[in-house]
Amino acid sequence: MSTELGHRLLWWVVGIFMGVSLGAGSLVWGRRLAPTPIVITPIVLSTAVPTATAVPTATPAPVRVYVSGAVVAEAVYQLPFNSIVADALVAAGGGTNGADLSHLNLAQVVVDGMRIYVPEEGETRTAVVAAPTAAPTAVVGLEAGLVNINTADEVLLETLPRIGPSTAARIVAHREAHGLFATVSDLTAVRGIGPATLAQLEGLITVGK
């Protein structure tokens, strides 16, 4: 009986050992065969709109206009870009007591090289606003912003300081009788034009080529 009990006890121990071994082996194989989980990270796309870089703009150059006629101070004035005729009159000190502004468009935008003439009340001629850079062929006798005394008519000559209708007529008559002016100084040969008037005209007139 003791021998048979010993065999049973031995088989029982072997059975327990085999069970433990198989269980451990199954656990190890289970760990080896278990797949590694794959983690998918979503890609977040930015919806922000890129900010446009401001491009600096150049400041427009000022313009030069010549204001003459019935104004306080006849001269060439430099005005900011996009100025109007009213601004030019203000720069010239405004019109005189006898100035007739009814024929001027005070809201007109001035351009570089423009000549603005303000007539007096009762004057036979009307206001003149000549823009050489905008319409260089519209005014005969105007070259690069200067009045050509060899080709200008009486109307254009009257836009010059201290040149009225009678003096302008004498300039044209002298030119027809004696030929073209060789120099600007030859203008003093016309009756009524002296050194003081010529000084006012310097930088405003030319004899052309």
Secondary structure, 3 states (H helix, E strand, C coil): CHHHHHHHHHHHHHHHHHHHHHHHHHHHHHHHHCCCCCCCCCCCCCCCCCCCCCCCCCCCCCEEEEEEECECCCEEEEECCCCEHHHHHHHCCCECCCECCCCCCCCCECCCCEEEEECECCCCCCCEEECCCCCCCCCCCEECCEEECCCCCHHHHCCCCCCCHHHHHHHHHHHHHHCCCCCHHHHHHCCCCCHHHHHHHCCCEECCC
